Amino acid sequence: MEMRAILERLIGFETVSHMTNVPLMRYVEGVLAEAGIESTLIFDDSGEKANLYAIVGPRDVSGVILSGHVDVVPVEGQAWTRPPFEMTQEGSRLYGRGTTDMKGFDACAIALMLRAAGRDLKVPLILALSHDEEVGCRGVGSMIDAMAAWDVAPRLCIVGEPTSMEAAIGHKGKVALQISCTGRAGHSSTAPMALNAIHLAMDFGAAVRALQGRVAAEGPFDTEYDVPYTTLHLGKIHGGVQVNVVAHSCVIDMEIRSLAGHDPALLIAELTRAAEAIVAPLRGDFPEAAIEIARLWDYPGLGTPPDAAVVSFVKGLTGGNGHMKVAYGTEGGMFAQRLGLPTVVCGPGAMAQGHMPDEYVEIAQLQRCEAMLEALLARCEAGF
């Protein structure tokens, strides 16, 4: 089956992260089975989400992981001019949700597995498709746990997120935090006799901005990123009941995107001290005053050395000379950290088109990806 036909089917599955991806995974399982390739599905506790991995080639040799996710971001609130869950061609572009991020790579990798099934591989190819990447790389962990138990560990990982087919060797890690501010409710006519939790949240926000300013000025720095330092971002705030009630509670959702060598725990510790400094003077009158920081989820950054063998290997497959670091996160950091795998991110399309209305991928980018994977197949036949 050709890559394009596979991509058209993948786009047709509405796999927004809050929805099931099982029909798509069953489709992939069936396509691979027709070529004699057995798949393993790993379901989450709900049974509505699944990871999938499949292996072509010998099982007693370290293989190459081709990593992709199948969930996509929502289309609600976006001004699409084409059907988001149908693949549409106009000129040199294929439109549809996920064409770039990242079902284009998924389709190329599945098509490669089908071609590989009829070849005598000395090094196996491993297809690894995950769920819930778009909500914090929260699905792939169970598949990584399964791989950690294999008798023969994989040798390297290529994550096919969109890089315009350039080798990406780094991305920042991410920590999601929830800040719960507790004050004391009261009538707004006597507001000074209460403790406004929104004011606590605003004071905490000022502390976050001050810490961000210091990090921006003092580093650490990595000039290969557009923003060369760790960032702290307040993304959402909710508090209060109505205008004549002093808010009892207020909640902030925020994130830290950290350079690979910058431990976010150090920043969280500073924020914890700042929170205590805000509420400590208030506890004499308001003993319930609190600002509590909860760490919701996280994924590690990726920091593959530019002179690592995996980097030159992937460059050899693409014919490229340079490398890059990307602003967005990927599952690459998890494969590198938890499995100790040399990892590079390299895939078709550009993230500037991902997550956008009328998302598209250039056909030429998919062709370059197919050429890279065909070169990989040849290397696997030759034993590297």
C-alpha positions in Angstrom: 0.0 0.0 0.0 1.3 3.4 -0.9 2.1 6.0 1.7 -0.4 8.5 0.3 -3.3 6.0 0.7 -2.3 5.3 4.2 -2.1 9.0 5.1 -5.5 9.6 3.7 -6.9 6.9 6.0 -5.0 8.2 9.0 -6.3 11.7 8.5 -9.9 10.3 8.4 -9.7 9.1 12.0 -10.6 12.0 14.3 -7.9 11.3 16.9 -8.1 14.5 18.9 -6.3 13.8 22.2 -9.5 13.6 24.3 -11.0 11.0 21.9 -10.3 7.4 21.4 -7.6 6.3 19.0 -8.4 2.7 19.0 -10.1 2.6 15.5 -7.0 4.1 14.0 -4.7 1.6 15.8 -6.9 -1.3 14.7 -6.6 0.0 11.1 -2.8 0.1 11.4 -2.7 -3.4 13.0 -4.8 -4.7 10.1 -2.6 -3.1 7.4 0.5 -4.6 9.0 -1.1 -8.0 9.5 -1.9 -8.2 5.7 1.9 -8.1 5.2 2.5 -10.7 7.9 3.6 -8.2 10.5 2.4 -8.8 14.1 1.6 -5.7 16.2 1.4 -5.3 19.9 -1.2 -2.9 21.4 -0.8 -1.5 24.9 -4.0 0.0 26.2 -4.5 2.6 28.9 -6.7 1.9 31.9 -9.8 3.2 30.1 -9.3 0.9 27.1 -10.0 3.9 24.9 -6.4 4.7 24.1 -3.6 2.5 22.8 0.1 2.5 21.9 1.2 0.2 19.1 4.6 -1.3 18.3 5.6 -3.7 15.6 8.9 -5.2 14.5 10.2 -6.4 11.1 13.5 -8.3 11.1 15.4 -10.4 13.6 14.5 -10.2 17.3 18.0 -11.0 18.6 19.6 -7.8 17.2 19.3 -4.2 18.3 16.9 -2.3 16.0 15.9 1.2 15.0 12.8 2.7 16.5 10.7 4.9 14.2 8.6 6.9 16.7 5.4 8.8 16.0 2.2 9.8 17.8 -1.3 9.6 16.3 -3.2 12.1 18.4 -3.9 15.6 17.1 -5.0 18.9 18.5 -8.6 20.1 18.3 -10.0 22.1 15.4 -12.7 23.9 17.3 -12.4 27.6 17.2 -10.2 27.6 14.1 -11.2 29.0 10.8 -10.7 26.0 8.5 -11.6 26.4 4.8 -11.2 22.7 4.1 -12.6 19.6 5.9 -10.1 19.0 8.6 -10.5 15.2 8.8 -10.4 14.6 5.0 -7.2 14.8 3.1 -7.4 17.4 0.3 -4.7 18.2 -2.3 -4.3 21.6 -3.7 -1.2 22.1 -5.9 1.9 20.8 -4.1 0.2 20.6 -0.6 -1.9 18.0 1.2 -4.3 19.5 3.7 -5.9 18.0 6.8 -5.4 17.9 10.6 -2.3 15.9 11.3 -0.7 16.1 7.9 2.3 17.8 9.4 1.9 16.9 13.1 2.5 14.1 12.6 0.5 11.6 10.6 2.6 12.4 7.5 5.6 10.7 9.1 3.4 7.9 10.5 2.2 7.1 7.0 5.7 7.1 5.7 6.9 4.8 8.5 4.0 2.4 8.1 4.6 2.2 4.3 8.3 1.5 5.1 7.3 -1.4 7.4 5.2 -2.9 4.6 8.1 -2.7 2.1 10.5 -4.1 4.8 8.4 -7.2 5.3 9.5 -8.6 2.0 13.2 -7.9 2.6 16.0 -9.8 4.4 16.9 -7.4 7.2 20.1 -7.8 9.3 18.9 -5.0 11.6 15.2 -4.8 12.6 12.9 -1.9 12.2 10.6 -1.0 15.0 7.4 1.0 14.5 6.3 2.8 17.7 3.0 4.8 17.6 1.8 6.5 20.8 -1.2 8.2 22.2 -1.6 11.5 24.1 1.6 13.2 23.0 -0.2 16.4 22.4 -1.2 16.6 26.1 2.2 16.2 27.6 3.7 13.0 26.1 1.5 11.2 28.6 0.8 8.0 26.6 4.2 6.7 25.5 5.4 5.8 28.9 3.8 2.4 29.0 5.3 1.4 25.6 8.7 2.6 26.8 8.3 0.4 29.9 7.6 -2.6 27.7 10.6 -1.9 25.6 12.8 -1.6 28.7 11.9 -5.3 29.5 13.1 -6.6 26.1 16.0 -9.0 26.1 17.7 -7.0 23.3 17.5 -3.2 23.7 17.0 -1.0 20.6 20.1 0.8 19.3 18.7 4.2 18.3 15.5 6.2 17.9 14.3 8.5 15.1 11.3 10.6 16.2 9.5 11.9 13.1 8.1 15.2 14.4 8.2 18.0 11.7 11.7 19.4 11.2 11.6 20.0 7.4 13.7 16.8 7.2 16.7 18.4 9.1 18.3 16.5 12.0 17.1 18.0 15.3 19.3 17.2 18.3 17.6 19.0 21.1 14.4 20.4 22.6 13.4 21.8 26.0 11.7 19.8 28.7 8.4 20.8 30.1 6.8 20.7 33.6 3.1 21.6 34.1 2.2 23.1 37.4 -1.0 24.1 39.1 -0.9 26.9 41.7 -3.8 26.9 44.2 -4.2 30.1 46.2 -6.5 30.1 49.2 -7.7 33.3 50.9 -10.9 34.1 52.9 -14.2 35.0 51.4 -16.1 38.1 52.3 -18.5 40.8 51.0 -16.8 43.3 48.7 -18.1 46.2 50.8 -15.7 45.1 53.5 -13.0 43.7 51.3 -10.1 44.7 53.5 -11.5 42.4 56.2 -11.2 39.4 53.9 -8.3 37.9 52.0 -8.6 38.0 48.3 -7.2 34.9 46.7 -7.0 36.7 43.3 -4.6 39.2 44.9 -2.4 36.2 46.1 -2.4 34.9 42.6 -1.4 38.3 41.2 1.4 38.5 43.8 2.6 35.0 42.8 2.4 36.0 39.1 4.7 38.9 39.8 7.1 36.5 41.5 7.0 34.3 38.4 7.8 37.3 36.2 10.6 38.4 38.4 12.2 34.9 38.3 11.7 34.8 34.5 13.5 38.1 34.2 16.4 36.9 36.2 16.7 33.7 34.2 16.6 35.7 31.0 19.4 37.9 32.2 21.6 35.3 33.9 20.9 32.1 32.0 21.9 29.4 31.6 21.8 29.9 27.8 21.7 27.8 24.7 21.9 30.1 21.6 20.8 27.3 19.3 17.2 28.0 20.4 15.2 31.0 19.3 14.5 31.7 23.0 17.9 30.7 24.4 16.9 30.3 28.1 14.4 28.4 30.2 10.9 30.0 30.2 8.2 30.3 32.8 4.7 30.8 31.4 1.4 31.6 33.1 -1.2 30.0 30.8 -4.6 30.0 32.6 -6.1 31.7 35.7 -9.5 31.1 37.3 -10.9 32.5 40.5 -13.8 34.3 42.1 -17.6 34.0 42.1 -18.8 37.5 41.2 -17.8 41.1 41.5 -19.3 41.7 45.0 -17.7 38.6 46.6 -14.0 38.5 47.7 -12.5 35.4 46.2 -11.8 32.5 48.5 -9.7 30.6 45.9 -7.9 31.2 42.7 -6.0 28.7 40.5 -3.2 29.3 38.0 -2.0 26.8 35.5 1.5 27.4 34.3 4.5 25.7 32.7 8.3 25.7 32.8 10.1 24.8 29.6 13.7 24.1 30.6 16.9 23.7 28.8 18.2 20.1 28.9 20.8 21.0 31.5 18.6 23.3 33.6 16.9 21.3 36.4 13.3 22.7 36.7 13.2 21.5 40.4 15.5 24.4 41.2 13.0 26.9 39.8 10.1 25.2 41.5 12.0 25.4 44.8 12.4 29.2 44.2 8.7 29.6 43.4 7.9 27.7 46.6 10.0 30.1 48.6 8.4 33.0 46.9 4.9 31.6 47.7 5.7 31.3 51.3 7.1 34.8 51.5 3.8 36.1 50.1 1.5 34.3 52.6 3.7 34.1 55.7 3.0 37.8 56.8 -0.8 37.2 56.4 -1.2 34.1 58.5 -1.5 36.0 61.8 -4.9 37.3 60.6 -5.7 34.6 58.1 -4.2 31.3 59.2 -5.8 29.5 56.2 -3.8 31.6 53.7 -1.9 29.4 51.3 -0.3 29.2 47.9 0.3 25.6 47.0 2.3 24.3 44.0 1.4 20.9 42.5 3.5 19.3 39.8 1.0 17.8 37.4 3.1 16.1 34.7 6.4 16.6 32.8 8.6 15.3 30.1 12.4 15.6 29.8 14.3 17.7 27.3 16.5 16.2 24.6 20.2 17.0 24.4 21.9 14.8 21.9 25.5 15.9 21.4 26.1 17.2 17.9 29.0 14.8 17.4 27.1 11.7 18.4 27.1 8.8 16.0 23.3 8.9 15.7 23.5 12.5 14.4 25.9 11.7 11.6 23.9 8.5 10.9 20.7 10.4 10.3 22.5 13.1 8.3 23.8 10.3 6.1 20.2 9.1 5.5 18.9 12.6 4.6 22.0 14.0 2.8 21.9 17.0 5.1 24.9 18.7 6.7 23.4 20.8 9.5 21.5 20.2 12.6 19.0 22.2 14.7 17.1 22.4 18.0 13.4 22.8 18.1 11.2 24.9 20.3 8.5 22.3 20.9 8.7 19.2 23.0 8.7 15.6 21.7 8.8 12.1 23.1 12.5 12.0 22.1 13.6 13.1 25.5 11.8 10.1 27.1 13.4 7.6 24.7 16.8 9.1 25.4 16.4 9.4 29.2 14.4 6.2 30.0 15.9 3.8 27.5 19.3 5.5 27.1 18.8 5.6 23.4 20.7 7.8 21.0 17.9 9.9 19.6 17.3 12.4 16.8 14.1 14.2 15.7 13.7 14.3 11.9 10.5 14.4 10.0 8.5 16.0 7.1 6.9 19.4 7.3 7.4 22.4 9.5 5.7 23.0 12.9 4.7 26.4 11.6 1.9 24.6 9.8 1.1 22.3 12.7 -1.8 23.1 15.1 -3.0 25.7 12.6 -6.2 25.9 10.6 -5.8 24.4 7.1 -2.8 22.5 8.3 -0.8 21.1 5.4 2.3 19.3 4.4 4.3 19.7 1.2 4.3 16.6 -1.0 8.0 17.2 -1.6 8.6 16.9 2.2 6.9 13.5 2.3 9.0 12.4 -0.7 12.1 13.4 1.2 11.0 11.5 4.2 10.3 8.4 2.1 13.8 8.7 0.6 15.3 8.9 4.1 13.5 5.8 5.2 14.4 3.9 2.0 18.0 4.7 2.8 17.5 3.4 6.3 16.0 0.2 4.9 19.0 -0.3 2.8 21.3 0.2 5.8 19.2 -2.4 7.8 19.5 -4.9 4.9 23.3 -4.3 4.9 23.6 -4.6 8.7 24.5 -0.9 9.0 
